[in-house]
C-alpha cells in the first residue's frame, strides 16, 4: 500500500512538472525560448569557470612550494601573482555569469507566475456556485498563495540549482578520474550516492510531516478568516473566547507538526554532515598519502581539497533544495488539482451570444434540486411576457431564490427548459446571459473600494454623470455628498462601513446603471425604511417601464401593483393572478396578506 502511495505521489510530481514546463518553453513565444536558452548558456559558463578554478590553486601552490634560485624566485613570484589575479578573475567571472543568468531568466519567471496566477484566478471565477458554496475561502486563498510561490521556487531552484548541481558533480567526478585515479572517483561517487539517498529518504519522510503542517495551517487560516468575516456575529454572541479557543486548537496541531518538522530537519542536517565529512576525510587521507610517497604534489593536495569543498557546498544545499522542491510540488499539485476541477456549468461548443429584444422569459416543466434526493422546484411552469412585472411569493424554502439562480444559470436545470426570448439558456454564452439580466439582491455585498467604484461596477464604461444620476435615482446621492470624501469614500470589506439600507441603495444604483432589459428584484428594498422605500419605489417603477421584471418578495405591499403574482409552495405554483384576484380567491395569498396586515 505504501509503495502504491509513493508511486502515486511520484506520478503526481511528474505530472505537476509537466504542467509547469509549457510556461518555460511556450510554443508561440520565441522570446521566452531565447531567454531560457541564453540563461542556460550563462549557467554552463559559470560552472565551467567554477570547476576550472582549483587548477589555478594547484598552480599557485606548486609554484610557491618549489625551491628555485633568487632570480627564479622573483620570476616565480611574478608568475604566482599572475595566477592569483587569474584566480580572482575566474571567481568574479563565475559570479558574473551566475548573475547574468538570473537577469536573463527573471522576465521568464515573472511572466510564468503572472500567467499561472491569472489562469488560476479566471478558473476560480469560472467554477460553479455549487463549488464556491462548499469551499472555504480562507483555504482556497491559501492554496493559491502557496501554489504560486511553489511555481516560483521550482522555476528558480530546479532549473538553477538541481541542474547546475548535476553538471558540477559530473565535471568534478570526471576531473578527479582523469587527473588522479579511479579510487578518488569511487570515494566521491559513493559519498554523493549515500548523501543523495539519505537526503531523499529523510526528505520524503519530512514531506508527510509537512503535509500535516500545511493542513493545520490551512484550517487555522480558514477559522481566522471565517471569524473575521463574521466579526459582528462574534461580538453579538460574546464569542471571542470561543473563537480564540477554536483558533488555538488548530494552532496547537500546527505547533505539533511544526516541531516534528524542526526535529527531523536537525536529524537530516547531522546525517548529511556525517556523510560529507566522512567522504572529505577519506579523500584527504588518500591525497596526503600521495603527497608523502611523491605521486602527488602539495598543489594536488590543495586542488583535491578545493574540489571536495566545492561539491560539499551544493550538496549541503541539496537537502534544503530537494525538501523545498518536494514541498513546492505538493503545494503546486493542490493548485493544479484546483485548475483541473471542471466547472459544473459550462458553455456548449456552439454557444452564441444572447441578444434580448423582447425580454420574454419562459419556465417550462422545470424540476430542480441542489441534491438528487431533495427536489426544490417540481414541474414549475411560468411565462413572463415582454415588459410584464411578475412577482413570486411564498414561505421560506418554497424555492423563490432558486428561480433567480437558475435564471443566471448558476446551476443547470435537472429537467425542463428556461427560455429567454425563445433561446434556451443552455445554448447561449453565460457571459451574454449575465449581461442581459440585472439583479437587486436582498443582501448587497460591496467591494472593499470606493462608493464610486461600487456603483460604476454596474457599467465600467459609464461616465461620472451617469454614475451620479444612478445614485440620485437610488436616493443615495445626498448621503454620499455629505461624506467627507464623497464618492471616494471606501466602504470597507463587504461594505461593512455602510448600514444595511445604504448598502442596498448602492446596490440599486449599481443595477440602475447596468440598465438591463430583464430585471430580478430579490427583496430589493427590504433593508430600507418605509419613507425611503416609497421614494425608491417611484424611481424603480419609472425604471421598470418597458422591462421584464421578476420580483421575489416577502413583503406583499411592495408587489400589490404587479401585473401577475405567483404563489409558490414546496416548489409548486398553487395560486396565480393579480392582487385583487388573489384576494378574491380567499386562498393562501389572501391569508398571507391578512397576516402581514395585522403585523403592520
Secondary structure, DSSP 8 states (H G I E B T S, - for coil): -HHHHHHHHHHHHHHHHHHHHHHHS-TT-HHHHHHHHHHHHHHHHHHHHHHHHHHHHHHHHHHHHS---HHHHHHHHHHHHHHHHHHHHHHHHHHHHHHHHHHHHHHHHHHHHHHHHHHHHHHHHHS-HHHHHHS-HHHHHHHHHHHHHHHHHIIIIIIIIIHHHHHHHHHHHHHHHHHS-HHHHHHHHHHHHHHHHHHHHHHHHHHHHHHHHHHHHHHHHHHHHHHHHTHHHHHHTT-HHHHHHHHHHHHHHHHHHHHHHHHHHHHHHHHHHHHHHHHHHHHHHHHHHHHHTTSS-HHHHHHHHHHHHHHHHHHHHHHHHHHHHHHHHHHHHHHHHHHH---SS---TT-B----SS--EEEEEEEE-SBTTB-SEEEEEEEE-TT-EEEEEESTTSSHHHHHHHHTTSS--SEEEEEETTEETTSB-HHHHHHHEEEE-SS----SSBHHHHHHTT-TT--HHHHHHHHHHTT-HHHHHTSTTGGG-B--GGGTTS-HHHHHHHHHHHHHHH--SEEEEESTTTTS-HHHHHHHHHHHHHHHTTSEEEEEESSGGGSTT-SEEEEEETTEEEEEE-HHHHHHHTSHHHHHHHHHHHH-
